[in-house]
Amino acid sequence: MTGESIQSKLDILRENLERMDQIPQRSFDEFASDFRNLDSAQHRLQTSIQALIDLGSHRIAHLGLTPPETSREILEILQTAGHLPEGSVERFGPIFGFRNRIVHMYDKVDPKIVYEILLDSRRDLGDLLRALLSIRSE
């Protein structure tokens, strides 16, 4: 990944986090009252998570660590190598799993779960981004 493509992913993440703040979140009924809220939230979550997966994979390659076979393994490899804090796999793994659900089981995504993730897990995206950016080359 080039410096330009890394910056592009960072820009996507930052824009997505800002835009997700604009999606109505006072109540599930308000959120669900307009299909565009669900569509926007799913798209913003999916592309944000994918950008984090790509950045994590890049960090692993840059560090010369064993390449992951799954997105969850990105977290496992970086945590085991001491580049992510203990508990990162448990905290961020479900986020990566949600991306897989959006992509592969898109017809079975519960709008209430999207809403809950928007409310409760969105800050995890920023936290994981900061953790990945703090990893330095050895």
C-alpha positions as a Markdown table, in Angstrom:
| # | Residue | x | y | z |
|---|---|---|---|---|
| 1 | Met | 0.0 | 0.0 | 0.0 |
| 2 | Thr | 1.4 | 3.4 | -0.9 |
| 3 | Gly | 1.4 | 6.4 | 1.3 |
| 4 | Glu | -1.3 | 7.9 | -1.0 |
| 5 | Ser | -3.6 | 4.8 | -0.6 |
| 6 | Ile | -3.1 | 4.9 | 3.2 |
| 7 | Gln | -4.0 | 8.5 | 3.3 |
| 8 | Ser | -7.1 | 7.7 | 1.2 |
| 9 | Lys | -8.2 | 5.2 | 3.7 |
| 10 | Leu | -7.6 | 7.6 | 6.6 |
| 11 | Asp | -9.7 | 10.2 | 4.8 |
| 12 | Ile | -12.5 | 7.7 | 4.2 |
| 13 | Leu | -12.5 | 6.8 | 7.9 |
| 14 | Arg | -12.5 | 10.4 | 9.1 |
| 15 | Glu | -15.3 | 11.4 | 6.7 |
| 16 | Asn | -17.4 | 8.3 | 7.6 |
| 17 | Leu | -17.1 | 9.1 | 11.4 |
| 18 | Glu | -18.2 | 12.6 | 10.8 |
| 19 | Arg | -21.1 | 11.6 | 8.6 |
| 20 | Met | -22.3 | 8.9 | 11.0 |
| 21 | Asp | -22.6 | 11.7 | 13.6 |
| 22 | Gln | -25.2 | 13.3 | 11.3 |
| 23 | Ile | -27.4 | 10.2 | 11.1 |
| 24 | Pro | -30.5 | 10.5 | 13.4 |
| 25 | Gln | -29.8 | 8.6 | 16.6 |
| 26 | Arg | -32.1 | 9.9 | 19.3 |
| 27 | Ser | -34.3 | 6.9 | 19.0 |
| 28 | Phe | -34.6 | 3.7 | 16.9 |
| 29 | Asp | -37.9 | 4.9 | 15.6 |
| 30 | Glu | -36.3 | 8.2 | 14.4 |
| 31 | Phe | -33.5 | 6.2 | 12.8 |
| 32 | Ala | -35.8 | 3.7 | 11.2 |
| 33 | Ser | -38.3 | 6.3 | 9.9 |
| 34 | Asp | -36.1 | 6.9 | 6.8 |
| 35 | Phe | -34.5 | 4.1 | 4.8 |
| 36 | Arg | -31.7 | 6.4 | 3.9 |
| 37 | Asn | -30.5 | 6.3 | 7.6 |
| 38 | Leu | -30.1 | 2.5 | 7.5 |
| 39 | Asp | -28.5 | 2.5 | 4.1 |
| 40 | Ser | -26.1 | 5.3 | 5.0 |
| 41 | Ala | -25.1 | 3.7 | 8.4 |
| 42 | Gln | -24.5 | 0.3 | 6.8 |
| 43 | His | -22.4 | 1.8 | 4.0 |
| 44 | Arg | -20.4 | 4.0 | 6.3 |
| 45 | Leu | -19.8 | 1.1 | 8.8 |
| 46 | Gln | -18.8 | -1.3 | 6.0 |
| 47 | Thr | -16.3 | 1.0 | 4.4 |
| 48 | Ser | -14.9 | 2.2 | 7.7 |
| 49 | Ile | -14.4 | -1.4 | 8.9 |
| 50 | Gln | -12.8 | -2.4 | 5.5 |
| 51 | Ala | -10.4 | 0.6 | 5.7 |
| 52 | Leu | -9.4 | -0.6 | 9.2 |
| 53 | Ile | -8.9 | -4.1 | 7.9 |
| 54 | Asp | -6.7 | -2.8 | 5.1 |
| 55 | Leu | -4.7 | -0.6 | 7.4 |
| 56 | Gly | -4.2 | -3.6 | 9.8 |
| 57 | Ser | -3.1 | -5.8 | 7.0 |
| 58 | His | -0.7 | -3.1 | 5.8 |
| 59 | Arg | 0.8 | -2.9 | 9.3 |
| 60 | Ile | 1.3 | -6.6 | 9.5 |
| 61 | Ala | 3.1 | -6.7 | 6.1 |
| 62 | His | 5.2 | -3.7 | 7.0 |
| 63 | Leu | 6.3 | -5.4 | 10.2 |
| 64 | Gly | 7.1 | -8.6 | 8.4 |
| 65 | Leu | 4.6 | -10.6 | 10.5 |
| 66 | Thr | 2.8 | -13.8 | 9.3 |
| 67 | Pro | 0.1 | -12.8 | 6.9 |
| 68 | Pro | -3.5 | -13.3 | 8.2 |
| 69 | Glu | -6.0 | -15.6 | 6.6 |
| 70 | Thr | -9.0 | -13.8 | 8.0 |
| 71 | Ser | -9.8 | -10.3 | 9.1 |
| 72 | Arg | -10.0 | -11.4 | 12.7 |
| 73 | Glu | -6.5 | -12.8 | 12.5 |
| 74 | Ile | -5.2 | -9.3 | 11.8 |
| 75 | Leu | -6.2 | -8.4 | 15.4 |
| 76 | Glu | -4.8 | -11.7 | 16.8 |
| 77 | Ile | -1.5 | -11.3 | 15.0 |
| 78 | Leu | -1.0 | -7.7 | 16.1 |
| 79 | Gln | -2.1 | -8.4 | 19.7 |
| 80 | Thr | 0.1 | -11.5 | 20.0 |
| 81 | Ala | 3.1 | -9.5 | 18.7 |
| 82 | Gly | 2.4 | -6.8 | 21.3 |
| 83 | His | 1.3 | -4.1 | 18.9 |
| 84 | Leu | -2.3 | -4.0 | 20.1 |
| 85 | Pro | -3.3 | -4.1 | 23.8 |
| 86 | Glu | -4.6 | -7.2 | 25.4 |
| 87 | Gly | -8.3 | -7.5 | 24.9 |
| 88 | Ser | -8.2 | -6.0 | 21.4 |
| 89 | Val | -9.4 | -9.2 | 19.7 |
| 90 | Glu | -12.4 | -9.4 | 22.0 |
| 91 | Arg | -13.2 | -5.7 | 21.7 |
| 92 | Phe | -12.7 | -5.2 | 18.0 |
| 93 | Gly | -13.3 | -8.7 | 16.6 |
| 94 | Pro | -17.1 | -8.3 | 16.5 |
| 95 | Ile | -16.7 | -5.2 | 14.5 |
| 96 | Phe | -14.9 | -7.1 | 11.8 |
| 97 | Gly | -17.5 | -9.8 | 12.0 |
| 98 | Phe | -20.2 | -7.2 | 11.4 |
| 99 | Arg | -18.5 | -6.1 | 8.2 |
| 100 | Asn | -18.7 | -9.8 | 7.0 |
| 101 | Arg | -22.4 | -9.9 | 7.8 |
| 102 | Ile | -23.1 | -6.7 | 5.8 |
| 103 | Val | -21.1 | -8.0 | 2.8 |
| 104 | His | -22.1 | -11.7 | 2.8 |
| 105 | Met | -25.5 | -11.8 | 4.6 |
| 106 | Tyr | -26.8 | -8.4 | 3.6 |
| 107 | Asp | -30.3 | -9.6 | 3.4 |
| 108 | Lys | -30.2 | -10.7 | 7.0 |
| 109 | Val | -28.9 | -7.5 | 8.7 |
| 110 | Asp | -31.2 | -6.4 | 11.5 |
| 111 | Pro | -31.7 | -2.6 | 11.5 |
| 112 | Lys | -31.8 | -2.6 | 15.3 |
| 113 | Ile | -28.3 | -4.1 | 15.3 |
| 114 | Val | -27.1 | -1.5 | 12.9 |
| 115 | Tyr | -28.6 | 1.2 | 15.2 |
| 116 | Glu | -27.0 | -0.3 | 18.3 |
| 117 | Ile | -23.6 | -0.5 | 16.6 |
| 118 | Leu | -24.0 | 3.1 | 15.4 |
| 119 | Leu | -24.7 | 4.2 | 19.0 |
| 120 | Asp | -22.5 | 1.8 | 21.0 |
| 121 | Ser | -19.6 | 0.7 | 18.9 |
| 122 | Arg | -18.8 | 3.7 | 16.6 |
| 123 | Arg | -16.2 | 5.0 | 19.0 |
| 124 | Asp | -14.4 | 1.7 | 18.7 |
| 125 | Leu | -13.7 | 2.5 | 15.1 |
| 126 | Gly | -11.8 | 5.6 | 16.1 |
| 127 | Asp | -10.1 | 3.8 | 18.9 |
| 128 | Leu | -8.9 | 1.0 | 16.6 |
| 129 | Leu | -7.7 | 3.5 | 14.1 |
| 130 | Arg | -5.6 | 5.3 | 16.7 |
| 131 | Ala | -4.2 | 2.0 | 17.9 |
| 132 | Leu | -3.2 | 1.0 | 14.3 |
| 133 | Leu | -1.6 | 4.4 | 13.7 |
| 134 | Ser | 0.4 | 4.1 | 16.9 |
| 135 | Ile | 2.2 | 0.9 | 15.6 |
| 136 | Arg | 5.7 | 1.8 | 14.6 |
| 137 | Ser | 8.0 | -0.1 | 12.4 |
| 138 | Glu | 10.7 | -2.1 | 14.2 |
